Amino acid sequence: MHIKQVIIQGFKSYREQIVVEPFDKRHNVVVGRNGSGKSNFFHAIQFVLSDEFSHLRPEQRLGLLHEGTGPRVISAFVEIIFDNSDNRIPIEKDEIFLRRVIGSKKDQFFLNKKVVPRSEVLNLLESAGLSNSNPYYIVKQGKINQMAIAPDSQRLKLLREVAGTRVYDERREESVEKINEYLQTIEERLKTLEEEKEELKEYQKWDKSRRVLEFIVHDTEHRENKRKLEELQKVRANSGKEQQQYADLVREAQEHVRESNKKLKDARKDVGAAKEEKDILSTELQQLLREKTKLELGIKDLTDDVDGDNKSKERAEAELERLRQQISEKERELEELKPKYEEMKAREEECTRALALNQQKRQELYAKQGRGTQFTSKQDRDKWIEKELKSLNKQIKDKKDHETKLRDDLRRDATKLTELEKRIEELTKEMERQRVAIDEHNKQYYECKKRKDQEQCTRNCGPILNGRDSVRKVLETFQERGGEWAKIADQYFGPVIENFTCDKTIYTAVEVTAGNRLFHHIVESDTVGTKILKEMNRQNLPGEVTFMPLNRLQVRDMNYPNDNNAIAMVHKLKYDPKYAKAMKYIFGKTLICRNLECATELGKQFRPRVL
């Protein structure tokens, strides 16, 4: 046995994982400059094989971890791979992997990639000659020089330690100490037994005296009782006749008591039966009363609902009729008033026009009359006319200015309108772009959701798919065996999803209704499913399997509604009639409806599962 490979990571100066190989099975020399890690390399081997690094405190564990720049190292390991071709270690493998992992709170050993306790590792090393009691299978620096200059007695002691005899000497000394302790305990126990022996002899002597005295007392009492018994027998002989009479009376009384007890038992049985019958009748009466009360309350509620609905309907009809009558009356009044209104309106317009003409004529007359009396000379009249012309010119100028301002406002409004139209057009284009972007995001969202559902289905369906593959392997095994096993394989019909077809438009509805039951396996009987499961367990095959034995499925016929807006899902599936039980068991209670209102209404009436 020799070391083939050493793997170190995170231990002292070795931060990254380093693999040291190959090793010669005889001699190996490690050469390097100071600080290159030679000592730490030997410490790593001692860390796994020797007892020097056992029972470490937390701060000592942290001292073994690599300290340097970069991220902190939280754990380290050293793995040694042995060549066990000579089977020195009692494990039937040519290579032995021994790893020790250490951290701030853990210290574990791994043997061939499995966690093992420290004691098991020590036992294996000791069986290979690497005993903790013989520390010289690892010779440290300076030990050879120390042995060379040591005296003969120390060399002899060293040879004993290397040969392993010191272990046996220590065990012999321990055994001698234990034997002496056992001998001392035995002597103390013998001394205690001698004392108990003397006490037992004394007890036996006094016990013998006690038994003699008890015998004398019992003999005396026996003689006295014998004498009294003889006297009682004489008295009994004299009173025999009276005793016979009393015995006859006692027998008669006993017969009477037996008859009375018999009658009492019969009466108790009758009473018990009557009580049971009474309890049964009381229970039935209470049940009937509860049902009667429920029915009466239900009838009352229905009656109240019907009366309330009828009264509400009557009130609504009466109110509707009253409103209709009022509308008819108001329409008739409107028809009667409409011609009068038109006539009065025409007269009002004529009067208004006549009034306007008269007022205009009056103003003209007043103006002529005023102008004729207003001016005393032609010059005064011309001044007034010039004044009026100036006033009119000023008004015309103000009107033109106002018109100019209005035109400017109209131009500004037209410019602003053009800008607003351009802005609206830009916002419309931006809105279209946003709508396209939203549609694209929605498309990506639905694709991501679909991909997520597929990934989730793949993750969740892993055990189910493994179970399907395992069942196929079992069926192949049955077919190879032939005979009765082949018949069992013929009674397996496959997963539910493989035994029907449907239109693509109802894929989602089918998936929601069935769920994982799509992957249930249809078999002829429960015996077939049991034998397949036993064979899977025997072959230790992975996966989850759920069987649907046709002989165990209980399916009742459903009365589906005759409605154009709903159809039973099972009618949309195409399958072999021999799988009808399985299909009705899964899809028989589901309806596919046109809209939500129809689904709600049918769900209240028939209580199926509605999609």
C-alpha positions as CSV (number, residue, x, y, z in Angstrom):
1,M,0.0,0.0,0.0
2,H,1.3,3.5,-0.8
3,I,0.1,7.0,-1.5
4,K,-0.9,7.7,-5.2
5,Q,-2.2,11.2,-5.0
6,V,-2.7,14.1,-2.6
7,I,-5.3,16.9,-3.1
8,I,-5.2,20.0,-1.0
9,Q,-7.5,23.1,-1.0
10,G,-7.7,26.0,1.5
11,F,-5.2,24.4,3.9
12,K,-2.6,26.8,5.3
13,S,-0.6,28.2,2.3
14,Y,-2.6,26.3,-0.3
15,R,-5.6,28.5,-1.2
16,E,-6.5,27.0,-4.6
17,Q,-6.9,23.3,-5.1
18,I,-3.6,21.6,-5.9
19,V,-3.1,18.0,-6.9
20,V,0.2,16.3,-6.1
21,E,1.0,13.2,-8.2
22,P,2.4,10.7,-9.0
23,F,4.1,9.1,-6.0
24,D,6.5,6.2,-6.2
25,K,5.6,3.2,-4.1
26,R,9.1,3.2,-2.6
27,H,10.8,6.6,-2.1
28,N,9.7,10.2,-2.9
29,V,11.6,13.4,-2.3
30,V,9.9,16.9,-2.0
31,V,12.3,19.7,-3.0
32,G,11.6,23.4,-3.0
33,R,12.7,26.8,-1.8
34,N,12.0,28.3,1.6
35,G,8.4,29.3,2.0
36,S,7.2,27.2,-1.0
37,G,5.0,25.0,1.2
38,K,7.0,21.9,1.9
39,S,6.3,21.8,5.6
40,N,2.6,22.6,5.0
41,F,2.5,19.7,2.5
42,F,3.7,17.3,5.2
43,H,1.4,18.9,7.8
44,A,-1.5,18.2,5.4
45,I,-0.6,14.5,5.3
46,Q,-0.3,14.5,9.1
47,F,-3.6,16.3,9.3
48,V,-5.3,13.3,7.8
49,L,-3.2,10.3,9.1
50,S,-1.8,11.3,12.5
51,D,-3.3,12.0,15.8
52,E,-1.5,15.3,16.2
53,F,-4.4,17.4,14.7
54,S,-7.3,15.7,16.7
55,H,-9.4,17.5,19.3
56,L,-8.9,20.9,17.8
57,R,-10.4,24.0,19.4
58,P,-12.3,26.6,17.1
59,E,-9.3,29.0,17.0
60,Q,-7.0,26.1,16.1
61,R,-9.3,25.1,13.2
62,L,-9.3,28.7,12.0
63,G,-5.5,28.6,12.2
64,L,-5.4,25.8,9.7
65,L,-7.5,27.7,7.1
66,H,-5.7,29.8,4.4
67,E,-5.3,33.5,5.4
68,G,-4.5,35.9,2.6
69,T,-5.9,38.5,0.2
70,G,-9.2,37.9,-1.6
71,P,-12.3,36.3,-0.3
72,R,-12.2,34.6,3.0
73,V,-11.7,30.8,3.0
74,I,-14.4,29.2,5.2
75,S,-13.4,25.5,4.8
76,A,-10.5,23.4,3.7
77,F,-9.9,19.8,2.9
78,V,-7.0,17.3,2.3
79,E,-7.7,14.1,0.4
80,I,-5.2,11.2,0.1
81,I,-5.7,8.5,-2.4
82,F,-4.1,5.1,-1.5
83,D,-3.1,2.3,-3.8
84,N,-4.7,-0.7,-2.0
85,S,-3.8,-3.3,-4.6
86,D,-2.2,-5.4,-1.8
87,N,-5.5,-5.2,0.3
88,R,-3.6,-4.0,3.3
89,I,-6.6,-1.9,4.2
90,P,-9.5,-4.5,4.6
91,I,-11.7,-2.9,1.8
92,E,-12.2,-4.7,-1.5
93,K,-11.1,-1.8,-3.7
94,D,-7.8,-1.0,-5.4
95,E,-8.0,2.7,-4.5
96,I,-9.0,4.1,-1.2
97,F,-10.1,7.8,-1.0
98,L,-9.6,9.3,2.5
99,R,-10.6,13.0,2.9
100,R,-10.7,15.3,5.9
101,V,-12.8,18.5,5.7
102,I,-12.4,21.2,8.3
103,G,-14.1,24.5,8.9
104,S,-14.8,26.9,11.8
105,K,-17.6,24.6,13.1
106,K,-17.0,21.3,11.4
107,D,-14.4,18.5,11.2
108,Q,-15.5,15.5,9.1
109,F,-13.9,12.4,7.6
110,F,-14.9,11.0,4.2
111,L,-14.1,7.4,3.2
112,N,-14.7,6.7,-0.5
113,K,-16.9,9.9,-0.8
114,K,-19.0,8.9,2.2
115,V,-19.1,10.5,5.7
116,V,-17.6,8.2,8.3
117,P,-16.9,8.7,12.1
118,R,-13.3,9.3,13.2
119,S,-13.2,6.0,15.1
120,E,-13.8,4.0,11.9
121,V,-11.0,5.8,10.2
122,L,-8.6,5.1,13.1
123,N,-9.6,1.4,13.1
124,L,-8.9,1.1,9.4
125,L,-5.5,2.9,9.7
126,E,-4.6,0.7,12.7
127,S,-5.5,-2.4,10.7
128,A,-3.0,-1.2,8.0
129,G,-0.3,-0.7,10.6
130,L,-0.7,3.1,11.0
131,S,-1.6,3.0,14.7
132,N,-1.8,6.1,16.9
133,S,0.1,4.2,19.6
134,N,3.0,3.9,17.2
135,P,3.7,7.5,16.1
136,Y,6.9,6.6,14.1
137,Y,5.1,5.8,10.8
138,I,5.6,9.6,10.3
139,V,9.2,10.6,11.1
140,K,9.5,14.4,11.5
141,Q,12.4,16.6,10.9
142,G,15.2,16.0,13.5
143,K,13.9,12.6,14.7
144,I,16.6,10.6,12.8
145,N,19.4,12.6,14.3
146,Q,17.8,12.3,17.7
147,M,17.6,8.5,17.3
148,A,21.2,8.3,16.1
149,I,22.7,10.0,19.2
150,A,20.2,8.4,21.6
151,P,21.5,5.8,24.2
152,D,20.9,2.1,23.9
153,S,18.0,2.0,26.4
154,Q,16.2,4.7,24.6
155,R,16.8,3.0,21.2
156,L,15.4,-0.3,22.7
157,K,12.4,1.6,23.9
158,L,12.1,3.1,20.4
159,L,12.3,-0.3,18.8
160,R,9.6,-1.6,21.0
161,E,7.4,1.4,20.1
162,V,8.1,0.8,16.4
163,A,7.4,-2.9,16.7
164,G,4.2,-2.2,18.6
165,T,5.2,-4.2,21.8
166,R,4.7,-1.1,24.0
167,V,1.1,-1.3,23.3
168,Y,0.9,-4.8,24.6
169,D,2.9,-3.9,27.7
170,E,0.5,-1.0,28.4
171,R,-2.4,-3.3,27.9
172,R,-0.8,-6.0,30.2
173,E,-0.3,-3.4,32.9
174,E,-3.9,-2.3,32.6
175,S,-5.1,-5.9,32.7
176,V,-3.0,-6.6,35.9
177,E,-4.5,-3.5,37.5
178,K,-8.0,-4.6,36.7
179,I,-7.2,-8.2,37.9
180,N,-5.9,-6.8,41.3
181,E,-9.1,-4.6,41.5
182,Y,-11.2,-7.7,40.9
183,L,-9.3,-9.8,43.5
184,Q,-9.7,-7.0,46.1
185,T,-13.5,-6.9,45.3
186,I,-13.8,-10.7,45.6
187,E,-11.9,-10.7,49.0
188,E,-14.3,-8.0,50.3
189,R,-17.2,-9.9,49.1
190,L,-15.9,-13.2,50.8
191,K,-15.5,-11.3,54.1
192,T,-19.1,-10.0,53.8
193,L,-20.3,-13.6,53.1
194,E,-18.5,-15.0,56.2
195,E,-20.3,-12.4,58.3
196,E,-23.6,-13.3,56.7
197,K,-22.9,-17.0,57.4
198,E,-22.5,-16.5,61.1
199,E,-25.7,-14.4,61.2
200,L,-27.5,-17.2,59.3
201,K,-26.4,-19.9,61.9
202,E,-27.6,-17.7,64.8
203,Y,-30.9,-17.2,62.9
204,Q,-31.4,-20.9,62.2
205,K,-30.9,-21.8,66.0
206,W,-33.5,-19.3,67.2
207,D,-35.8,-20.3,64.3
208,K,-35.7,-23.9,65.5
209,S,-36.7,-22.8,69.0
210,R,-39.6,-20.7,67.6
211,R,-40.9,-23.6,65.6
212,V,-40.9,-25.9,68.7
213,L,-42.9,-23.4,70.7
214,E,-45.4,-22.9,67.8
215,F,-45.9,-26.7,67.6
216,I,-46.6,-26.9,71.4
217,V,-49.1,-24.0,71.1
218,H,-50.8,-25.5,68.0
219,D,-51.1,-29.0,69.7
220,T,-52.7,-27.5,72.8
221,E,-55.2,-25.5,70.7
222,H,-55.9,-28.7,68.6
223,R,-56.8,-30.7,71.7
224,E,-59.0,-28.0,73.1
225,N,-60.8,-27.6,69.8
226,K,-61.3,-31.4,69.5
227,R,-63.0,-31.4,72.9
228,K,-65.3,-28.6,72.0
229,L,-66.2,-30.3,68.7
230,E,-67.3,-33.5,70.5
231,E,-69.5,-31.4,72.8
232,L,-71.0,-29.6,69.7
233,Q,-71.7,-33.0,68.0
234,K,-73.6,-34.2,71.0
235,V,-75.7,-31.0,71.0
236,R,-76.2,-31.4,67.3
237,A,-77.5,-35.0,67.7
238,N,-80.0,-33.8,70.2
239,S,-81.3,-30.9,67.9
240,G,-81.5,-33.0,64.7
241,K,-85.3,-32.8,64.4
242,E,-85.5,-29.0,64.8
243,Q,-82.7,-28.7,62.3
244,Q,-84.6,-30.8,59.8
245,Q,-87.7,-28.6,60.2
246,Y,-85.6,-25.5,59.7
247,A,-83.9,-27.1,56.7
248,D,-87.3,-27.7,55.1
249,L,-88.3,-24.1,55.7
250,V,-85.1,-22.9,54.3
251,R,-85.6,-25.0,51.1
252,E,-89.1,-23.7,50.6
253,A,-87.8,-20.1,51.1
254,Q,-85.0,-20.8,48.6
255,E,-87.5,-22.1,46.0
256,H,-89.7,-19.1,46.5
257,V,-86.6,-16.8,46.2
258,R,-85.6,-18.6,42.9
259,E,-89.0,-18.1,41.4
260,S,-89.1,-14.5,42.5
261,N,-85.6,-13.9,41.0
262,K,-86.7,-15.6,37.7
263,K,-89.8,-13.3,37.5
264,L,-87.7,-10.3,38.4
265,K,-85.2,-11.2,35.5
266,D,-88.1,-11.6,33.1
267,A,-89.6,-8.3,34.2
268,R,-86.2,-6.6,33.8
269,K,-85.7,-8.0,30.3
270,D,-89.2,-6.7,29.4
271,V,-88.4,-3.3,30.8
272,G,-85.0,-3.2,29.0
273,A,-86.7,-4.1,25.7
274,A,-89.4,-1.5,26.3
275,K,-86.7,1.1,27.1
276,E,-84.8,0.3,23.9
277,E,-88.0,0.5,21.9
278,K,-88.8,3.7,23.6
279,D,-85.4,5.2,22.8
280,I,-85.6,4.1,19.1
281,L,-89.1,5.6,18.8
282,S,-88.0,8.8,20.6
283,T,-85.0,9.1,18.2
284,E,-87.2,8.5,15.2
285,L,-89.7,11.0,16.6
286,Q,-87.1,13.7,17.1
287,Q,-85.7,13.0,13.6
288,L,-89.2,13.3,12.1
289,L,-89.8,16.5,14.1
290,R,-86.6,18.0,12.9
291,E,-87.4,17.1,9.3
292,K,-90.9,18.4,9.7
293,T,-89.6,21.7,11.2
294,K,-87.1,22.1,8.4
295,L,-89.8,21.4,5.8
296,E,-92.2,23.9,7.5
297,L,-89.5,26.5,7.6
298,G,-88.6,25.9,4.0
299,I,-92.3,26.1,3.0
300,K,-92.7,29.3,5.0
301,D,-89.6,30.8,3.4
302,L,-90.7,29.8,-0.1
303,T,-94.2,31.1,0.6
304,D,-92.8,34.4,1.9
305,D,-90.5,34.7,-1.1
306,V,-93.4,34.0,-3.5
307,D,-95.8,36.4,-1.6
308,G,-93.1,39.1,-1.6
309,D,-92.3,38.6,-5.3
310,N,-96.1,38.7,-6.1
311,K,-96.6,41.8,-4.1
312,S,-93.6,43.5,-5.6
313,K,-94.7,42.5,-9.0
314,E,-98.3,43.9,-8.4
315,R,-96.9,47.1,-7.0
316,A,-94.6,47.5,-9.9
317,E,-97.4,46.8,-12.4
318,A,-99.7,49.3,-10.7
319,E,-97.1,52.0,-10.6
320,L,-96.3,51.2,-14.3
321,E,-100.0,51.5,-15.2
322,R,-100.4,54.8,-13.3
323,L,-97.3,56.3,-15.1
324,R,-98.7,55.2,-18.4
325,Q,-102.0,56.9,-17.7
326,Q,-100.2,60.1,-16.7
327,I,-98.1,60.0,-19.8
328,S,-101.3,59.5,-21.9
329,E,-103.0,62.4,-20.2
330,K,-100.0,64.7,-20.6
331,E,-99.8,63.8,-24.3
332,R,-103.4,64.6,-24.9
333,E,-103.0,68.0,-23.1
334,L,-99.9,68.6,-25.2
335,E,-101.8,67.9,-28.4
336,E,-104.6,70.2,-27.4
337,L,-102.2,73.0,-26.4
338,K,-99.9,72.7,-29.4
339,P,-102.2,74.5,-32.0
340,K,-103.0,77.3,-29.6
341,Y,-99.3,77.7,-28.9
342,E,-98.5,77.8,-32.6
343,E,-101.2,80.4,-33.2
344,M,-100.1,82.6,-30.3
345,K,-96.5,82.3,-31.4
346,A,-97.4,83.6,-35.0
347,R,-99.5,86.4,-33.5
348,E,-96.5,87.3,-31.2
349,E,-94.1,87.5,-34.2
350,E,-96.5,89.7,-36.2
351,C,-97.0,92.0,-33.3
352,T,-93.2,92.2,-32.8
353,R,-92.6,93.1,-36.4
354,A,-95.4,95.8,-36.4
355,L,-94.0,97.2,-33.1
356,A,-90.5,97.4,-34.6
357,L,-91.8,99.3,-37.7
358,N,-93.8,101.7,-35.6
359,Q,-90.9,102.4,-33.3
360,Q,-88.6,103.0,-36.3
361,K,-91.2,105.4,-37.9
362,R,-91.6,107.2,-34.6
363,Q,-87.8,107.7,-34.2
364,E,-87.6,109.1,-37.7
365,L,-90.5,111.5,-37.0
366,Y,-88.8,112.6,-33.8
367,A,-85.5,113.1,-35.6
368,K,-87.0,115.2,-38.3
369,Q,-88.9,117.2,-35.8
370,G,-85.9,117.7,-33.6
371,R,-83.5,118.6,-36.4
372,G,-86.0,121.2,-37.7
373,T,-86.2,122.9,-34.3
374,Q,-82.7,122.1,-33.1
375,F,-80.6,124.4,-35.4
376,T,-81.1,128.2,-35.7
377,S,-78.8,128.5,-38.7
378,K,-77.1,126.5,-41.4
379,Q,-73.7,126.9,-39.7
380,D,-75.0,125.3,-36.5
381,R,-76.4,122.4,-38.6
382,D,-73.1,121.9,-40.4
383,K,-71.2,121.9,-37.1
384,W,-73.5,119.2,-35.7
385,I,-73.2,117.2,-38.9
386,E,-69.4,117.4,-38.8
387,K,-69.5,116.4,-35.2
388,E,-71.7,113.4,-36.0
389,L,-69.4,112.5,-38.9
390,K,-66.3,112.6,-36.6
391,S,-68.2,110.4,-34.1
392,L,-69.1,107.9,-36.8
393,N,-65.6,107.9,-38.3
394,K,-64.2,107.2,-34.8
395,Q,-66.7,104.3,-34.4
396,I,-65.7,103.0,-37.8
397,K,-62.1,103.1,-36.9
398,D,-62.7,101.4,-33.6
399,K,-64.7,98.7,-35.4
400,K,-61.8,98.2,-37.9
401,D,-59.3,98.0,-35.1
402,H,-61.5,95.4,-33.4
403,E,-61.8,93.5,-36.7
404,T,-58.0,93.6,-37.1
405,K,-57.6,92.2,-33.6
406,L,-60.1,89.5,-34.3
407,R,-58.3,88.6,-37.5
408,D,-55.0,88.4,-35.6
409,D,-56.7,86.2,-33.0
410,L,-58.1,84.0,-35.7
411,R,-54.6,83.6,-37.3
412,R,-53.1,82.8,-34.0
413,D,-55.9,80.3,-33.2
414,A,-55.4,78.8,-36.7
415,T,-51.6,78.5,-36.0
416,K,-52.3,77.0,-32.6
417,L,-54.8,74.6,-34.1
418,T,-52.3,73.5,-36.7
419,E,-49.7,72.9,-33.9
420,L,-52.3,71.1,-31.8
421,E,-53.2,68.9,-34.7
422,K,-49.5,68.1,-35.3
423,R,-49.1,67.4,-31.6
424,I,-52.2,65.2,-31.6
425,E,-50.8,63.3,-34.7
426,E,-47.5,62.9,-33.0
427,L,-49.2,61.6,-29.8
428,T,-51.3,59.3,-31.8
429,K,-48.2,57.9,-33.5
430,E,-46.5,57.6,-30.1
431,M,-49.6,55.9,-28.7
432,E,-49.5,53.4,-31.6
433,R,-45.9,52.7,-30.9
434,Q,-46.6,52.2,-27.2
435,R,-49.5,49.9,-28.1
436,V,-47.2,47.9,-30.4
437,A,-44.6,47.8,-27.7
438,I,-47.3,46.7,-25.1
439,D,-48.4,44.0,-27.5
440,E,-44.8,42.9,-28.0
441,H,-44.3,42.9,-24.2
442,N,-47.5,41.0,-23.6
443,K,-46.4,38.5,-26.3
444,Q,-43.0,38.1,-24.5
445,Y,-44.7,37.8,-21.2
446,Y,-47.0,35.0,-22.4
447,E,-44.0,33.3,-24.0
448,C,-42.1,33.5,-20.8
449,K,-45.1,32.3,-18.8
450,K,-45.5,29.5,-21.2
451,R,-41.8,28.6,-20.9
452,K,-42.1,28.9,-17.1
453,D,-45.1,26.5,-17.1
454,Q,-43.2,24.1,-19.3
455,E,-40.1,24.2,-17.1
456,Q,-42.3,23.8,-14.0
457,C,-44.1,20.9,-15.6
458,T,-40.7,19.4,-16.5
459,R,-39.5,19.8,-12.9
460,N,-42.8,18.5,-11.4
461,C,-43.2,15.7,-13.9
462,G,-39.7,14.3,-13.4
463,P,-40.8,11.5,-10.9
464,I,-43.9,10.8,-13.1
465,L,-41.8,10.4,-16.3
466,N,-39.3,8.2,-14.4
467,G,-42.2,6.1,-13.2
468,R,-43.5,5.8,-16.8
469,D,-40.0,4.6,-18.0
470,S,-39.8,2.2,-15.1
471,V,-43.2,0.7,-15.9
472,R,-42.1,0.2,-19.5
473,K,-39.0,-1.6,-18.3
474,V,-41.1,-3.9,-16.1
475,L,-43.4,-4.6,-19.1
476,E,-40.4,-5.5,-21.2
477,T,-39.3,-7.9,-18.5
478,F,-42.8,-9.5,-18.4
479,Q,-42.8,-9.9,-22.2
480,E,-39.4,-11.6,-22.1
481,R,-40.5,-14.0,-19.4
482,G,-43.6,-15.0,-21.4
483,G,-46.5,-17.1,-20.2
484,E,-48.6,-15.6,-17.4
485,W,-46.3,-12.6,-17.2
486,A,-47.0,-11.8,-20.8
487,K,-50.7,-11.9,-20.1
488,I,-50.2,-9.4,-17.3
489,A,-48.3,-7.1,-19.6
490,D,-51.2,-7.3,-22.1
491,Q,-53.6,-6.1,-19.3
492,Y,-51.6,-2.8,-19.0
493,F,-53.2,-0.1,-21.3
494,G,-50.8,2.8,-20.8
495,P,-51.2,6.3,-19.3
496,V,-54.5,8.2,-19.6
497,I,-53.0,10.8,-21.9
498,E,-52.1,8.2,-24.5
499,N,-55.6,6.6,-24.6
500,F,-57.7,9.6,-25.9
501,T,-57.6,12.4,-28.4
502,C,-59.4,15.8,-28.6
503,D,-59.5,19.0,-30.5
504,K,-56.7,21.5,-29.9
505,T,-59.2,24.2,-28.7
506,I,-59.9,22.3,-25.5
507,Y,-56.3,21.3,-24.6
508,T,-56.2,23.8,-21.7
509,A,-59.6,22.7,-20.4
510,V,-58.5,19.1,-20.5
511,E,-55.2,19.9,-18.7
512,V,-56.9,21.9,-16.0
513,T,-59.5,19.2,-15.4
514,A,-57.2,16.2,-15.3
515,G,-54.0,17.7,-13.9
516,N,-51.5,15.0,-12.9
517,R,-54.2,12.3,-13.5
518,L,-53.3,12.6,-17.2
519,F,-50.2,10.4,-16.3
520,H,-52.2,7.8,-14.3
521,H,-51.7,4.3,-15.7
522,I,-54.8,2.3,-16.8
523,V,-54.8,-1.4,-16.0
524,E,-57.3,-4.2,-16.2
525,S,-57.4,-4.9,-12.5
526,D,-55.7,-4.0,-9.2
527,T,-53.8,-7.4,-9.3
528,V,-52.0,-6.2,-12.4
529,G,-51.0,-2.9,-10.8
530,T,-49.8,-4.8,-7.6
531,K,-47.5,-7.2,-9.6
532,I,-46.0,-4.3,-11.6
533,L,-45.2,-2.4,-8.4
534,K,-43.7,-5.5,-6.8
535,E,-41.4,-5.9,-9.8
536,M,-40.4,-2.2,-9.7
537,N,-39.5,-2.6,-6.1
538,R,-37.6,-5.8,-6.8
539,Q,-35.6,-4.1,-9.5
540,N,-35.3,-0.9,-7.4
541,L,-36.6,1.3,-10.2
542,P,-37.2,5.1,-9.6
543,G,-40.3,7.2,-10.2
544,E,-43.9,7.7,-9.0
545,V,-46.7,5.5,-10.5
546,T,-50.5,5.7,-9.9
547,F,-52.7,3.0,-11.3
548,M,-56.4,3.2,-12.3
549,P,-57.7,-0.4,-12.2
550,L,-60.9,-0.6,-14.3
551,N,-62.4,-3.2,-12.0
552,R,-62.2,-0.8,-9.0
553,L,-63.5,2.4,-10.6
554,Q,-67.0,3.3,-9.5
555,V,-68.7,5.7,-12.1
556,R,-72.3,6.7,-12.1
557,D,-74.1,8.0,-15.1
558,M,-74.5,11.8,-15.2
559,N,-77.7,13.6,-16.5
560,Y,-76.1,16.4,-18.5
561,P,-78.2,19.5,-19.2
562,N,-79.8,19.9,-22.6
563,D,-78.4,23.3,-23.3
564,N,-76.8,24.7,-26.5
565,N,-74.4,26.8,-24.4
566,A,-72.8,23.8,-22.7
567,I,-71.5,20.4,-23.5
568,A,-70.0,17.6,-21.4
569,M,-66.2,17.4,-21.8
570,V,-66.3,13.6,-22.0
571,H,-68.4,13.9,-25.3
572,K,-65.5,16.0,-26.8
573,L,-63.0,13.2,-26.3
574,K,-62.3,10.3,-28.7
575,Y,-61.3,7.0,-26.9
576,D,-61.8,3.2,-27.0
577,P,-65.1,2.2,-25.3
578,K,-63.2,-0.2,-23.0
579,Y,-61.6,2.9,-21.4
580,A,-65.0,4.6,-20.8
581,K,-64.8,4.1,-17.0
582,A,-61.5,5.8,-16.7
583,M,-62.5,8.7,-18.9
584,K,-65.9,9.2,-17.1
585,Y,-64.1,9.0,-13.8
586,I,-61.8,11.9,-14.7
587,F,-63.8,14.0,-17.1
588,G,-67.4,12.9,-16.5
589,K,-68.3,15.7,-14.0
590,T,-67.0,18.6,-16.2
591,L,-69.0,20.8,-18.5
592,I,-67.5,23.2,-21.1
593,C,-69.6,26.4,-21.3
594,R,-69.8,29.2,-23.7
595,N,-69.4,32.1,-21.2
596,L,-69.2,32.8,-17.5
597,E,-72.9,33.5,-16.9
598,C,-73.9,30.2,-18.4
599,A,-71.3,28.4,-16.3
600,T,-72.6,30.1,-13.1
601,E,-76.2,29.2,-13.8
602,L,-75.4,25.5,-14.7
603,G,-73.1,25.2,-11.7
604,K,-76.0,26.2,-9.4
605,Q,-78.4,23.8,-11.0
606,F,-76.4,20.6,-11.6
607,R,-73.3,21.2,-9.5
608,P,-70.8,19.8,-12.0
609,R,-67.3,21.1,-12.6
610,V,-67.7,23.9,-15.1
611,L,-65.1,25.4,-17.4
